[in-house]
Amino acid sequence: MPKRYKGGDVNVLINWMSDGTSTNKVCFSAALERVDVGTTDLDADSFGTQVIDTTGVAGNATSGIQSQSSIPLVAGTSMDSVAAGDAFRLKITRETGQANDTNTGNIQITSVEIREA
């Protein structure tokens, strides 16, 4: 996490596009895991609480044009107590089991930004 992080909530912004021209919705989830060098066992997951976007975001009707999903993560245990200067892992999952995830195509994540709320 950047050293300038002030310890507040963050939004995980996921830029993505569909492999077709479907405007149907896509749902994602996100979770953070603090990585302490010399302590954290990376073979065993210890992510904070997974936050699921159950509403979904509609894809752009033009193939190759990105859409953006935003997932809010609350500071503290929800973010596995990640603090300024900490290394961390980010897990993003497409939640195809959600009723609002109606896009039948493959989804391509093009970039991710973590922005302090």
Secondary structure, 3 states (H helix, E strand, C coil): CCCCCCCCCEEEEEEEEECCCCCCEECEEEEEEEECCCCCCCCCCCCCCCEECCCCEECCCCCCCCEEEEEEECCCHHHCCCCCCCEEEEEEEECCCCCCCCCCCCEEEEEEEEEEC
